[in-house]
Amino acid sequence: MRKLCPHCRKPDASGGGFQPVGCARCNGTGYSGRTGIYELLPVDDAIRSLIHGAANEQEIRRTAEAAGMLPLRADAIRWYSTGVTSMEEILRVTRD
């Protein structure tokens, strides 16, 4: 996921994050560099049982999130809340 340029980013309308602007340092893109976002599925006995039982993706996801798995978009939002990226970038690289 692209990181906002620290030299030209500006607060967004909601006041909760930042948005890209563009400057000479970022070649007018508003972004400079990248960072990773991750979704890690720990396979415990409940998940293992679902996998062996050929459960569908939604059922496995529900069980994993109930056990504390952080979805990809939620991991990305932590970068938004610290001013590293924009909400537009999060929406671009993640699915609902």
Secondary structure, 3 states (H helix, E strand, C coil): CEEECCCCCEECCCCCCEECCCCCCCCCCCEEEECCCCCCCCCCHHHHHHHHCCCCHHHHHHHHHHCCCCCHHHHHHHHHHCCCCCHHHHHHHCCC
